[in-house]
Amino acid sequence: MFAIRKETSQVCDCGERADGVSEQGSFGERVNVAELQKLFEVEVSYSPLKPEAKIRDLVGKFVTFVKSSGETWEDGCVADNPTLTKAHRRRRVSSIRHAPEVYSFNLSWPLLHPKSSLVLETMISLPEKFDLKELASSEGQSSVVYTLKGLVCYSNNHYFAFFRRIFHKIGYVVGSDHKRAEAVASLIKHREIQSHNEWLLFNDDSIATVTDNWPGVIQMCL
Ligand SMILES: [Zn+2]
């Protein structure tokens, strides 16, 4: 359900490639927030946009960062073509063979108490939806869209979690159960169902609805 299995290939800019190194599966993509922050520094400091637009511009950068951190460039051609060393550059590309049902990211923070501006930038950079294609650098990556569903936080020796609950509001569906199921499936397919979100905060034995939108969750984490 959570296992991420990546396969890496080496591709040279001359077109040569060496395929198929399987990487060990993991239960969460590790993300080094200190490295991610370096990207924000470049994006925010040198951006000509106004402050608010600069922040908005960070949405999705998280995914770009994860993709680029798996891609490395080296001099020389691919391994089975060792004579072609000069003026060839090869890069590692990765693909995710089986889309896990749940894609989880494991964010490692550089400090126990990060500045709230760093928390804000990091959380804004997380998109509410992303495609598996955006995470993998291989061109043949199949497309699977994920929606941000939850966030488990550790702070002050304490765990708490935010999870999204989606209600589907269906206009008018009648008929037998079978017909009803078919009608709902068709509405979902044609995006005629309006979704209403609720974000729940799980904290020890309390569960409370805290907001109906992701920016509301971000605000609570600052
Ligand atoms: Zn080459």
Residues whose N, C-alpha, C, O or C-beta is under 5 A from the ligand:
A	BS01	ZN	C12 D13 C14 E16 C77 V78 L84 H88
